[in-house]
Amino acid sequence: MKVEESLKKLEEITGKLERADLPLEEAIALFDEGLTLAASIKGALDEARLRVDRVIEKARGAFDLEPLDLD
C-alpha cells in the first residue's frame, strides 16, 4: 500500500474511533490496525528520508559555484 493510501486509511480509522457509539471490540481492532498503519507509514517515510540524504550526499561537490562577472 502506498503512503498516501495508508494515510487516507489512517484518517478513516481515526474518524471512526472518534465516534462515541463505537463498540469496544471494534474500537480495539481499529486502534490495532491504526498502529500498524502508522508504523508502516513511519518506516516508509524514514526510508524516503534516507534515500534523499544519500542523493544529497552524492551531489555534494558535484556543482561548483563561480563568481558572477557582470562586467
PDB file of N, H, CA, C and O in Angstrom:
ATOM      1  N   MET A   1       0.855  -1.178   0.000  1.00  0.00           N
ATOM      2  CA  MET A   1       0.000   0.000   0.000  1.00  0.00           C
ATOM      3  C   MET A   1       0.898   1.237   0.000  1.00  0.00           C
ATOM      4  O   MET A   1       1.876   1.297   0.745  1.00  0.00           O
ATOM      5  N   LYS A   2       0.571   2.203  -0.821  1.00  0.00           N
ATOM      6  H   LYS A   2      -0.224   2.153  -1.426  1.00  0.00           H
ATOM      7  CA  LYS A   2       1.335   3.445  -0.895  1.00  0.00           C
ATOM      8  C   LYS A   2       1.110   4.285   0.352  1.00  0.00           C
ATOM      9  O   LYS A   2       0.099   4.141   1.040  1.00  0.00           O
ATOM     10  N   VAL A   3       2.058   5.157   0.631  1.00  0.00           N
ATOM     11  H   VAL A   3       2.879   5.274   0.072  1.00  0.00           H
ATOM     12  CA  VAL A   3       1.975   6.012   1.824  1.00  0.00           C
ATOM     13  C   VAL A   3       0.690   6.835   1.794  1.00  0.00           C
ATOM     14  O   VAL A   3       0.003   6.954   2.808  1.00  0.00           O
ATOM     15  N   GLU A   4       0.368   7.397   0.640  1.00  0.00           N
ATOM     16  H   GLU A   4       0.927   7.300  -0.184  1.00  0.00           H
ATOM     17  CA  GLU A   4      -0.831   8.225   0.538  1.00  0.00           C
ATOM     18  C   GLU A   4      -2.090   7.417   0.860  1.00  0.00           C
ATOM     19  O   GLU A   4      -2.991   7.909   1.538  1.00  0.00           O
ATOM     20  N   GLU A   5      -2.148   6.179   0.373  1.00  0.00           N
ATOM     21  H   GLU A   5      -1.415   5.779  -0.178  1.00  0.00           H
ATOM     22  CA  GLU A   5      -3.297   5.324   0.658  1.00  0.00           C
ATOM     23  C   GLU A   5      -3.355   4.969   2.138  1.00  0.00           C
ATOM     24  O   GLU A   5      -4.432   4.930   2.734  1.00  0.00           O
ATOM     25  N   SER A   6      -2.196   4.712   2.724  1.00  0.00           N
ATOM     26  H   SER A   6      -1.321   4.744   2.240  1.00  0.00           H
ATOM     27  CA  SER A   6      -2.137   4.383   4.147  1.00  0.00           C
ATOM     28  C   SER A   6      -2.581   5.562   4.995  1.00  0.00           C
ATOM     29  O   SER A   6      -3.295   5.385   5.982  1.00  0.00           O
ATOM     30  N   LEU A   7      -2.164   6.765   4.616  1.00  0.00           N
ATOM     31  H   LEU A   7      -1.584   6.909   3.814  1.00  0.00           H
ATOM     32  CA  LEU A   7      -2.579   7.962   5.358  1.00  0.00           C
ATOM     33  C   LEU A   7      -4.091   8.160   5.280  1.00  0.00           C
ATOM     34  O   LEU A   7      -4.733   8.507   6.271  1.00  0.00           O
ATOM     35  N   LYS A   8      -4.649   7.936   4.096  1.00  0.00           N
ATOM     36  H   LYS A   8      -4.127   7.654   3.290  1.00  0.00           H
ATOM     37  CA  LYS A   8      -6.101   8.075   3.943  1.00  0.00           C
ATOM     38  C   LYS A   8      -6.829   7.056   4.817  1.00  0.00           C
ATOM     39  O   LYS A   8      -7.805   7.392   5.487  1.00  0.00           O
ATOM     40  N   LYS A   9      -6.353   5.819   4.810  1.00  0.00           N
ATOM     41  H   LYS A   9      -5.560   5.546   4.266  1.00  0.00           H
ATOM     42  CA  LYS A   9      -6.960   4.773   5.631  1.00  0.00           C
ATOM     43  C   LYS A   9      -6.841   5.111   7.108  1.00  0.00           C
ATOM     44  O   LYS A   9      -7.776   4.896   7.879  1.00  0.00           O
ATOM     45  N   LEU A  10      -5.682   5.645   7.501  1.00  0.00           N
ATOM     46  H   LEU A  10      -4.922   5.820   6.875  1.00  0.00           H
ATOM     47  CA  LEU A  10      -5.481   6.025   8.900  1.00  0.00           C
ATOM     48  C   LEU A  10      -6.433   7.151   9.304  1.00  0.00           C
ATOM     49  O   LEU A  10      -6.936   7.163  10.428  1.00  0.00           O
ATOM     50  N   GLU A  11      -6.680   8.086   8.403  1.00  0.00           N
ATOM     51  H   GLU A  11      -6.272   8.076   7.490  1.00  0.00           H
ATOM     52  CA  GLU A  11      -7.649   9.154   8.675  1.00  0.00           C
ATOM     53  C   GLU A  11      -9.051   8.584   8.851  1.00  0.00           C
ATOM     54  O   GLU A  11      -9.802   9.021   9.723  1.00  0.00           O
ATOM     55  N   GLU A  12      -9.401   7.605   8.018  1.00  0.00           N
ATOM     56  H   GLU A  12      -8.792   7.250   7.309  1.00  0.00           H
ATOM     57  CA  GLU A  12     -10.713   6.966   8.144  1.00  0.00           C
ATOM     58  C   GLU A  12     -10.849   6.265   9.492  1.00  0.00           C
ATOM     59  O   GLU A  12     -11.885   6.362  10.150  1.00  0.00           O
ATOM     60  N   ILE A  13      -9.807   5.568   9.892  1.00  0.00           N
ATOM     61  H   ILE A  13      -8.965   5.490   9.358  1.00  0.00           H
ATOM     62  CA  ILE A  13      -9.816   4.866  11.180  1.00  0.00           C
ATOM     63  C   ILE A  13      -9.954   5.870  12.319  1.00  0.00           C
ATOM     64  O   ILE A  13     -10.724   5.654  13.255  1.00  0.00           O
ATOM     65  N   THR A  14      -9.211   6.960  12.236  1.00  0.00           N
ATOM     66  H   THR A  14      -8.586   7.136  11.476  1.00  0.00           H
ATOM     67  CA  THR A  14      -9.285   7.992  13.275  1.00  0.00           C
ATOM     68  C   THR A  14     -10.702   8.543  13.386  1.00  0.00           C
ATOM     69  O   THR A  14     -11.217   8.739  14.486  1.00  0.00           O
ATOM     70  N   GLY A  15     -11.327   8.790  12.234  1.00  0.00           N
ATOM     71  H   GLY A  15     -10.909   8.631  11.340  1.00  0.00           H
ATOM     72  CA  GLY A  15     -12.703   9.277  12.236  1.00  0.00           C
ATOM     73  C   GLY A  15     -13.661   8.300  12.909  1.00  0.00           C
ATOM     74  O   GLY A  15     -14.545   8.704  13.664  1.00  0.00           O
ATOM     75  N   LYS A  16     -13.478   7.014  12.630  1.00  0.00           N
ATOM     76  H   LYS A  16     -12.760   6.686  12.016  1.00  0.00           H
ATOM     77  CA  LYS A  16     -14.334   6.004  13.257  1.00  0.00           C
ATOM     78  C   LYS A  16     -14.089   5.932  14.765  1.00  0.00           C
ATOM     79  O   LYS A  16     -15.028   5.774  15.545  1.00  0.00           O
ATOM     80  N   LEU A  17     -12.832   6.050  15.166  1.00  0.00           N
ATOM     81  H   LEU A  17     -12.069   6.178  14.532  1.00  0.00           H
ATOM     82  CA  LEU A  17     -12.510   5.960  16.598  1.00  0.00           C
ATOM     83  C   LEU A  17     -13.057   7.155  17.381  1.00  0.00           C
ATOM     84  O   LEU A  17     -13.245   7.063  18.594  1.00  0.00           O
ATOM     85  N   GLU A  18     -13.310   8.253  16.714  1.00  0.00           N
ATOM     86  H   GLU A  18     -13.157   8.328  15.729  1.00  0.00           H
ATOM     87  CA  GLU A  18     -13.841   9.437  17.390  1.00  0.00           C
ATOM     88  C   GLU A  18     -15.340   9.333  17.666  1.00  0.00           C
ATOM     89  O   GLU A  18     -15.897  10.144  18.407  1.00  0.00           O
ATOM     90  N   ARG A  19     -15.986   8.336  17.069  1.00  0.00           N
ATOM     91  H   ARG A  19     -15.533   7.678  16.468  1.00  0.00           H
ATOM     92  CA  ARG A  19     -17.416   8.146  17.325  1.00  0.00           C
ATOM     93  C   ARG A  19     -17.630   7.631  18.742  1.00  0.00           C
ATOM     94  O   ARG A  19     -16.906   6.751  19.209  1.00  0.00           O
ATOM     95  N   ALA A  20     -18.604   8.170  19.406  1.00  0.00           N
ATOM     96  H   ALA A  20     -19.192   8.885  19.027  1.00  0.00           H
ATOM     97  CA  ALA A  20     -18.887   7.781  20.791  1.00  0.00           C
ATOM     98  C   ALA A  20     -19.607   6.437  20.881  1.00  0.00           C
ATOM     99  O   ALA A  20     -19.531   5.765  21.910  1.00  0.00           O
ATOM    100  N   ASP A  21     -20.299   6.043  19.828  1.00  0.00           N
ATOM    101  H   ASP A  21     -20.361   6.589  18.993  1.00  0.00           H
ATOM    102  CA  ASP A  21     -21.119   4.828  19.882  1.00  0.00           C
ATOM    103  C   ASP A  21     -20.383   3.581  19.363  1.00  0.00           C
ATOM    104  O   ASP A  21     -21.021   2.563  19.093  1.00  0.00           O
ATOM    105  N   LEU A  22     -19.097   3.645  19.225  1.00  0.00           N
ATOM    106  H   LEU A  22     -18.578   4.471  19.444  1.00  0.00           H
ATOM    107  CA  LEU A  22     -18.319   2.533  18.691  1.00  0.00           C
ATOM    108  C   LEU A  22     -18.162   1.445  19.760  1.00  0.00           C
ATOM    109  O   LEU A  22     -17.712   1.729  20.870  1.00  0.00           O
ATOM    110  N   PRO A  23     -18.529   0.208  19.429  1.00  0.00           N
ATOM    111  CA  PRO A  23     -18.352  -0.876  20.402  1.00  0.00           C
ATOM    112  C   PRO A  23     -16.864  -1.056  20.743  1.00  0.00           C
ATOM    113  O   PRO A  23     -15.994  -0.828  19.903  1.00  0.00           O
ATOM    114  N   LEU A  24     -16.594  -1.462  21.964  1.00  0.00           N
ATOM    115  H   LEU A  24     -17.301  -1.647  22.647  1.00  0.00           H
ATOM    116  CA  LEU A  24     -15.228  -1.582  22.467  1.00  0.00           C
ATOM    117  C   LEU A  24     -14.375  -2.511  21.610  1.00  0.00           C
ATOM    118  O   LEU A  24     -13.243  -2.160  21.276  1.00  0.00           O
ATOM    119  N   GLU A  25     -14.878  -3.663  21.251  1.00  0.00           N
ATOM    120  H   GLU A  25     -15.798  -3.948  21.522  1.00  0.00           H
ATOM    121  CA  GLU A  25     -14.102  -4.628  20.465  1.00  0.00           C
ATOM    122  C   GLU A  25     -13.720  -4.050  19.099  1.00  0.00           C
ATOM    123  O   GLU A  25     -12.601  -4.235  18.622  1.00  0.00           O
ATOM    124  N   GLU A  26     -14.666  -3.354  18.490  1.00  0.00           N
ATOM    125  H   GLU A  26     -15.575  -3.205  18.877  1.00  0.00           H
ATOM    126  CA  GLU A  26     -14.387  -2.733  17.188  1.00  0.00           C
ATOM    127  C   GLU A  26     -13.354  -1.614  17.352  1.00  0.00           C
ATOM    128  O   GLU A  26     -12.472  -1.449  16.509  1.00  0.00           O
ATOM    129  N   ALA A  27     -13.466  -0.856  18.430  1.00  0.00           N
ATOM    130  H   ALA A  27     -14.182  -0.990  19.115  1.00  0.00           H
ATOM    131  CA  ALA A  27     -12.510   0.219  18.691  1.00  0.00           C
ATOM    132  C   ALA A  27     -11.101  -0.335  18.879  1.00  0.00           C
ATOM    133  O   ALA A  27     -10.134   0.234  18.372  1.00  0.00           O
ATOM    134  N   ILE A  28     -10.988  -1.429  19.598  1.00  0.00           N
ATOM    135  H   ILE A  28     -11.773  -1.891  20.010  1.00  0.00           H
ATOM    136  CA  ILE A  28      -9.669  -2.045  19.829  1.00  0.00           C
ATOM    137  C   ILE A  28      -9.086  -2.553  18.508  1.00  0.00           C
ATOM    138  O   ILE A  28      -7.897  -2.372  18.246  1.00  0.00           O
ATOM    139  N   ALA A  29      -9.911  -3.183  17.684  1.00  0.00           N
ATOM    140  H   ALA A  29     -10.877  -3.330  17.898  1.00  0.00           H
ATOM    141  CA  ALA A  29      -9.448  -3.697  16.391  1.00  0.00           C
ATOM    142  C   ALA A  29      -8.993  -2.542  15.484  1.00  0.00           C
ATOM    143  O   ALA A  29      -7.963  -2.638  14.817  1.00  0.00           O
ATOM    144  N   LEU A  30      -9.768  -1.460  15.468  1.00  0.00           N
ATOM    145  H   LEU A  30     -10.605  -1.383  16.010  1.00  0.00           H
ATOM    146  CA  LEU A  30      -9.393  -0.298  14.667  1.00  0.00           C
ATOM    147  C   LEU A  30      -8.114   0.345  15.186  1.00  0.00           C
ATOM    148  O   LEU A  30      -7.254   0.753  14.405  1.00  0.00           O
ATOM    149  N   PHE A  31      -7.992   0.433  16.506  1.00  0.00           N
ATOM    150  H   PHE A  31      -8.691   0.102  17.140  1.00  0.00           H
ATOM    151  CA  PHE A  31      -6.791   1.002  17.112  1.00  0.00           C
ATOM    152  C   PHE A  31      -5.564   0.192  16.719  1.00  0.00           C
ATOM    153  O   PHE A  31      -4.526   0.755  16.372  1.00  0.00           O
ATOM    154  N   ASP A  32      -5.685  -1.124  16.774  1.00  0.00           N
ATOM    155  H   ASP A  32      -6.528  -1.581  17.057  1.00  0.00           H
ATOM    156  CA  ASP A  32      -4.596  -2.010  16.393  1.00  0.00           C
ATOM    157  C   ASP A  32      -4.226  -1.814  14.920  1.00  0.00           C
ATOM    158  O   ASP A  32      -3.046  -1.734  14.580  1.00  0.00           O
ATOM    159  N   GLU A  33      -5.224  -1.739  14.061  1.00  0.00           N
ATOM    160  H   GLU A  33      -6.182  -1.804  14.338  1.00  0.00           H
ATOM    161  CA  GLU A  33      -4.983  -1.518  12.635  1.00  0.00           C
ATOM    162  C   GLU A  33      -4.315  -0.159  12.410  1.00  0.00           C
ATOM    163  O   GLU A  33      -3.413  -0.029  11.582  1.00  0.00           O
ATOM    164  N   GLY A  34      -4.763   0.832  13.146  1.00  0.00           N
ATOM    165  H   GLY A  34      -5.495   0.727  13.819  1.00  0.00           H
ATOM    166  CA  GLY A  34      -4.178   2.173  13.031  1.00  0.00           C
ATOM    167  C   GLY A  34      -2.713   2.207  13.440  1.00  0.00           C
ATOM    168  O   GLY A  34      -1.895   2.853  12.786  1.00  0.00           O
ATOM    169  N   LEU A  35      -2.387   1.515  14.518  1.00  0.00           N
ATOM    170  H   LEU A  35      -3.051   0.990  15.050  1.00  0.00           H
ATOM    171  CA  LEU A  35      -0.991   1.464  14.955  1.00  0.00           C
ATOM    172  C   LEU A  35      -0.111   0.772  13.915  1.00  0.00           C
ATOM    173  O   LEU A  35       1.014   1.201  13.660  1.00  0.00           O
ATOM    174  N   THR A  36      -0.628  -0.291  13.324  1.00  0.00           N
ATOM    175  H   THR A  36      -1.542  -0.639  13.531  1.00  0.00           H
ATOM    176  CA  THR A  36       0.115  -0.999  12.279  1.00  0.00           C
ATOM    177  C   THR A  36       0.345  -0.092  11.075  1.00  0.00           C
ATOM    178  O   THR A  36       1.448  -0.044  10.531  1.00  0.00           O
ATOM    179  N   LEU A  37      -0.695   0.628  10.660  1.00  0.00           N
ATOM    180  H   LEU A  37      -1.591   0.589  11.102  1.00  0.00           H
ATOM    181  CA  LEU A  37      -0.555   1.563   9.548  1.00  0.00           C
ATOM    182  C   LEU A  37       0.434   2.670   9.879  1.00  0.00           C
ATOM    183  O   LEU A  37       1.277   3.020   9.053  1.00  0.00           O
ATOM    184  N   ALA A  38       0.336   3.218  11.078  1.00  0.00           N
ATOM    185  H   ALA A  38      -0.349   2.933  11.749  1.00  0.00           H
ATOM    186  CA  ALA A  38       1.242   4.301  11.484  1.00  0.00           C
ATOM    187  C   ALA A  38       2.695   3.839  11.453  1.00  0.00           C
ATOM    188  O   ALA A  38       3.572   4.582  11.014  1.00  0.00           O
ATOM    189  N   ALA A  39       2.951   2.634  11.910  1.00  0.00           N
ATOM    190  H   ALA A  39       2.238   2.031  12.267  1.00  0.00           H
ATOM    191  CA  ALA A  39       4.315   2.099  11.891  1.00  0.00           C
ATOM    192  C   ALA A  39       4.796   1.915  10.450  1.00  0.00           C
ATOM    193  O   ALA A  39       5.955   2.191  10.139  1.00  0.00           O
ATOM    194  N   SER A  40       3.918   1.456   9.590  1.00  0.00           N
ATOM    195  H   SER A  40       2.977   1.232   9.844  1.00  0.00           H
ATOM    196  CA  SER A  40       4.257   1.273   8.181  1.00  0.00           C
ATOM    197  C   SER A  40       4.573   2.614   7.519  1.00  0.00           C
ATOM    198  O   SER A  40       5.540   2.729   6.766  1.00  0.00           O
ATOM    199  N   ILE A  41       3.762   3.615   7.802  1.00  0.00           N
ATOM    200  H   ILE A  41       2.977   3.522   8.414  1.00  0.00           H
ATOM    201  CA  ILE A  41       3.976   4.954   7.251  1.00  0.00           C
ATOM    202  C   ILE A  41       5.300   5.518   7.741  1.00  0.00           C
ATOM    203  O   ILE A  41       6.067   6.078   6.957  1.00  0.00           O
ATOM    204  N   LYS A  42       5.570   5.373   9.022  1.00  0.00           N
ATOM    205  H   LYS A  42       4.947   4.918   9.658  1.00  0.00           H
ATOM    206  CA  LYS A  42       6.832   5.872   9.589  1.00  0.00           C
ATOM    207  C   LYS A  42       8.023   5.195   8.926  1.00  0.00           C
ATOM    208  O   LYS A  42       9.012   5.850   8.598  1.00  0.00           O
ATOM    209  N   GLY A  43       7.928   3.899   8.729  1.00  0.00           N
ATOM    210  H   GLY A  43       7.124   3.367   8.995  1.00  0.00           H
ATOM    211  CA  GLY A  43       9.012   3.165   8.076  1.00  0.00           C
ATOM    212  C   GLY A  43       9.247   3.658   6.653  1.00  0.00           C
ATOM    213  O   GLY A  43      10.390   3.837   6.233  1.00  0.00           O
ATOM    214  N   ALA A  44       8.169   3.876   5.917  1.00  0.00           N
ATOM    215  H   ALA A  44       7.240   3.732   6.258  1.00  0.00           H
ATOM    216  CA  ALA A  44       8.281   4.356   4.539  1.00  0.00           C
ATOM    217  C   ALA A  44       8.882   5.756   4.496  1.00  0.00           C
ATOM    218  O   ALA A  44       9.712   6.055   3.638  1.00  0.00           O
ATOM    219  N   LEU A  45       8.459   6.615   5.425  1.00  0.00           N
ATOM    220  H   LEU A  45       7.784   6.373   6.122  1.00  0.00           H
ATOM    221  CA  LEU A  45       8.999   7.973   5.462  1.00  0.00           C
ATOM    222  C   LEU A  45      10.463   7.985   5.890  1.00  0.00           C
ATOM    223  O   LEU A  45      11.255   8.770   5.369  1.00  0.00           O
ATOM    224  N   ASP A  46      10.828   7.125   6.830  1.00  0.00           N
ATOM    225  H   ASP A  46      10.185   6.487   7.254  1.00  0.00           H
ATOM    226  CA  ASP A  46      12.233   7.013   7.239  1.00  0.00           C
ATOM    227  C   ASP A  46      13.095   6.560   6.063  1.00  0.00           C
ATOM    228  O   ASP A  46      14.190   7.080   5.847  1.00  0.00           O
ATOM    229  N   GLU A  47      12.595   5.595   5.313  1.00  0.00           N
ATOM    230  H   GLU A  47      11.706   5.172   5.489  1.00  0.00           H
ATOM    231  CA  GLU A  47      13.321   5.084   4.152  1.00  0.00           C
ATOM    232  C   GLU A  47      13.470   6.181   3.093  1.00  0.00           C
ATOM    233  O   GLU A  47      14.538   6.330   2.499  1.00  0.00           O
ATOM    234  N   ALA A  48      12.405   6.944   2.857  1.00  0.00           N
ATOM    235  H   ALA A  48      11.537   6.823   3.340  1.00  0.00           H
ATOM    236  CA  ALA A  48      12.462   8.033   1.887  1.00  0.00           C
ATOM    237  C   ALA A  48      13.474   9.086   2.309  1.00  0.00           C
ATOM    238  O   ALA A  48      14.206   9.622   1.478  1.00  0.00           O
ATOM    239  N   ARG A  49      13.512   9.379   3.591  1.00  0.00           N
ATOM    240  H   ARG A  49      12.917   8.943   4.267  1.00  0.00           H
ATOM    241  CA  ARG A  49      14.469  10.367   4.090  1.00  0.00           C
ATOM    242  C   ARG A  49      15.908   9.888   3.867  1.00  0.00           C
ATOM    243  O   ARG A  49      16.768  10.672   3.466  1.00  0.00           O
ATOM    244  N   LEU A  50      16.164   8.619   4.125  1.00  0.00           N
ATOM    245  H   LEU A  50      15.465   7.982   4.451  1.00  0.00           H
ATOM    246  CA  LEU A  50      17.497   8.075   3.888  1.00  0.00           C
ATOM    247  C   LEU A  50      17.879   8.172   2.416  1.00  0.00           C
ATOM    248  O   LEU A  50      19.018   8.499   2.083  1.00  0.00           O
ATOM    249  N   ARG A  51      16.929   7.887   1.543  1.00  0.00           N
ATOM    250  H   ARG A  51      16.004   7.621   1.813  1.00  0.00           H
ATOM    251  CA  ARG A  51      17.206   7.991   0.109  1.00  0.00           C
ATOM    252  C   ARG A  51      17.530   9.423  -0.285  1.00  0.00           C
ATOM    253  O   ARG A  51      18.454   9.657  -1.064  1.00  0.00           O
ATOM    254  N   VAL A  52      16.780  10.384   0.244  1.00  0.00           N
ATOM    255  H   VAL A  52      16.030  10.194   0.877  1.00  0.00           H
ATOM    256  CA  VAL A  52      17.041  11.798  -0.042  1.00  0.00           C
ATOM    257  C   VAL A  52      18.415  12.190   0.493  1.00  0.00           C
ATOM    258  O   VAL A  52      19.178  12.876  -0.188  1.00  0.00           O
ATOM    259  N   ASP A  53      18.726  11.756   1.709  1.00  0.00           N
ATOM    260  H   ASP A  53      18.106  11.199   2.262  1.00  0.00           H
ATOM    261  CA  ASP A  53      20.041  12.058   2.293  1.00  0.00           C
ATOM    262  C   ASP A  53      21.168  11.501   1.424  1.00  0.00           C
ATOM    263  O   ASP A  53      22.192  12.159   1.239  1.00  0.00           O
ATOM    264  N   ARG A  54      20.983  10.299   0.893  1.00  0.00           N
ATOM    265  H   ARG A  54      20.151   9.765   1.043  1.00  0.00           H
ATOM    266  CA  ARG A  54      22.008   9.703   0.022  1.00  0.00           C
ATOM    267  C   ARG A  54      22.181  10.508  -1.261  1.00  0.00           C
ATOM    268  O   ARG A  54      23.304  10.725  -1.714  1.00  0.00           O
ATOM    269  N   VAL A  55      21.076  10.947  -1.842  1.00  0.00           N
ATOM    270  H   VAL A  55      20.164  10.771  -1.474  1.00  0.00           H
ATOM    271  CA  VAL A  55      21.143  11.747  -3.065  1.00  0.00           C
ATOM    272  C   VAL A  55      21.866  13.061  -2.796  1.00  0.00           C
ATOM    273  O   VAL A  55      22.699  13.488  -3.595  1.00  0.00           O
ATOM    274  N   ILE A  56      21.555  13.694  -1.688  1.00  0.00           N
ATOM    275  H   ILE A  56      20.878  13.346  -1.039  1.00  0.00           H
ATOM    276  CA  ILE A  56      22.212  14.955  -1.330  1.00  0.00           C
ATOM    277  C   ILE A  56      23.702  14.730  -1.120  1.00  0.00           C
ATOM    278  O   ILE A  56      24.527  15.526  -1.568  1.00  0.00           O
ATOM    279  N   GLU A  57      24.039  13.651  -0.442  1.00  0.00           N
ATOM    280  H   GLU A  57      23.369  13.005  -0.078  1.00  0.00           H
ATOM    281  CA  GLU A  57      25.455  13.356  -0.181  1.00  0.00           C
ATOM    282  C   GLU A  57      26.204  13.115  -1.492  1.00  0.00           C
ATOM    283  O   GLU A  57      27.339  13.568  -1.646  1.00  0.00           O
ATOM    284  N   LYS A  58      25.585  12.411  -2.432  1.00  0.00           N
ATOM    285  H   LYS A  58      24.664  12.043  -2.306  1.00  0.00           H
ATOM    286  CA  LYS A  58      26.223  12.181  -3.734  1.00  0.00           C
ATOM    287  C   LYS A  58      26.431  13.486  -4.491  1.00  0.00           C
ATOM    288  O   LYS A  58      27.421  13.650  -5.205  1.00  0.00           O
ATOM    289  N   ALA A  59      25.493  14.412  -4.330  1.00  0.00           N
ATOM    290  H   ALA A  59      24.689  14.279  -3.750  1.00  0.00           H
ATOM    291  CA  ALA A  59      25.549  15.666  -5.069  1.00  0.00           C
ATOM    292  C   ALA A  59      26.546  16.660  -4.471  1.00  0.00           C
ATOM    293  O   ALA A  59      26.934  17.616  -5.143  1.00  0.00           O
ATOM    294  N   ARG A  60      26.958  16.454  -3.245  1.00  0.00           N
ATOM    295  H   ARG A  60      26.643  15.677  -2.700  1.00  0.00           H
ATOM    296  CA  ARG A  60      27.911  17.376  -2.622  1.00  0.00           C
ATOM    297  C   ARG A  60      29.173  17.440  -3.464  1.00  0.00           C
ATOM    298  O   ARG A  60      29.752  16.416  -3.824  1.00  0.00           O
ATOM    299  N   GLY A  61      29.579  18.636  -3.765  1.00  0.00           N
ATOM    300  H   GLY A  61      29.108  19.468  -3.472  1.00  0.00           H
ATOM    301  CA  GLY A  61      30.793  18.823  -4.529  1.00  0.00           C
ATOM    302  C   GLY A  61      30.618  18.625  -6.026  1.00  0.00           C
ATOM    303  O   GLY A  61      31.553  18.861  -6.790  1.00  0.00           O
ATOM    304  N   ALA A  62      29.445  18.200  -6.457  1.00  0.00           N
ATOM    305  H   ALA A  62      28.685  18.008  -5.836  1.00  0.00           H
ATOM    306  CA  ALA A  62      29.222  17.985  -7.881  1.00  0.00           C
ATOM    307  C   ALA A  62      29.053  19.307  -8.622  1.00  0.00           C
ATOM    308  O   ALA A  62      29.278  19.387  -9.830  1.00  0.00           O
ATOM    309  N   PHE A  63      28.660  20.326  -7.897  1.00  0.00           N
ATOM    310  H   PHE A  63      28.478  20.261  -6.916  1.00  0.00           H
ATOM    311  CA  PHE A  63      28.447  21.637  -8.501  1.00  0.00           C
ATOM    312  C   PHE A  63      29.385  22.637  -7.848  1.00  0.00           C
ATOM    313  O   PHE A  63      29.468  22.719  -6.623  1.00  0.00           O
ATOM    314  N   ASP A  64      30.086  23.393  -8.671  1.00  0.00           N
ATOM    315  H   ASP A  64      30.018  23.327  -9.667  1.00  0.00           H
ATOM    316  CA  ASP A  64      30.959  24.434  -8.168  1.00  0.00           C
ATOM    317  C   ASP A  64      30.348  25.779  -8.531  1.00  0.00           C
ATOM    318  O   ASP A  64      29.973  26.026  -9.677  1.00  0.00           O
ATOM    319  N   LEU A  65      30.257  26.632  -7.536  1.00  0.00           N
ATOM    320  H   LEU A  65      30.561  26.432  -6.604  1.00  0.00           H
ATOM    321  CA  LEU A  65      29.738  27.974  -7.784  1.00  0.00           C
ATOM    322  C   LEU A  65      30.898  28.871  -8.195  1.00  0.00           C
ATOM    323  O   LEU A  65      31.960  28.863  -7.573  1.00  0.00           O
ATOM    324  N   GLU A  66      30.679  29.632  -9.238  1.00  0.00           N
ATOM    325  H   GLU A  66      29.816  29.639  -9.744  1.00  0.00           H
ATOM    326  CA  GLU A  66      31.690  30.580  -9.691  1.00  0.00           C
ATOM    327  C   GLU A  66      31.128  31.974  -9.531  1.00  0.00           C
ATOM    328  O   GLU A  66      29.927  32.185  -9.697  1.00  0.00           O
ATOM    329  N   PRO A  67      31.985  32.928  -9.210  1.00  0.00           N
ATOM    330  CA  PRO A  67      31.502  34.309  -9.068  1.00  0.00           C
ATOM    331  C   PRO A  67      30.894  34.789 -10.390  1.00  0.00           C
ATOM    332  O   PRO A  67      31.380  34.465 -11.474  1.00  0.00           O
ATOM    333  N   LEU A  68      29.859  35.540 -10.269  1.00  0.00           N
ATOM    334  H   LEU A  68      29.465  35.803  -9.389  1.00  0.00           H
ATOM    335  CA  LEU A  68      29.190  36.083 -11.443  1.00  0.00           C
ATOM    336  C   LEU A  68      29.877  37.369 -11.863  1.00  0.00           C
ATOM    337  O   LEU A  68      29.982  38.312 -11.078  1.00  0.00           O
ATOM    338  N   ASP A  69      30.344  37.403 -13.098  1.00  0.00           N
ATOM    339  H   ASP A  69      30.259  36.637 -13.735  1.00  0.00           H
ATOM    340  CA  ASP A  69      31.035  38.563 -13.624  1.00  0.00           C
ATOM    341  C   ASP A  69      30.040  39.396 -14.418  1.00  0.00           C
ATOM    342  O   ASP A  69      29.631  38.995 -15.508  1.00  0.00           O
ATOM    343  N   LEU A  70      29.648  40.537 -13.896  1.00  0.00           N
ATOM    344  H   LEU A  70      29.979  40.863 -13.011  1.00  0.00           H
ATOM    345  CA  LEU A  70      28.643  41.373 -14.547  1.00  0.00           C
ATOM    346  C   LEU A  70      29.252  42.394 -15.496  1.00  0.00           C
ATOM    347  O   LEU A  70      28.513  43.145 -16.132  1.00  0.00           O
ATOM    348  N   ASP A  71      30.559  42.446 -15.612  1.00  0.00           N
ATOM    349  H   ASP A  71      31.159  41.836 -15.095  1.00  0.00           H
ATOM    350  CA  ASP A  71      31.207  43.427 -16.498  1.00  0.00           C
ATOM    351  C   ASP A  71      31.117  43.044 -17.935  1.00  0.00           C
ATOM    352  O   ASP A  71      31.614  43.767 -18.799  1.00  0.00           O
TER     353      ASP A  71
END
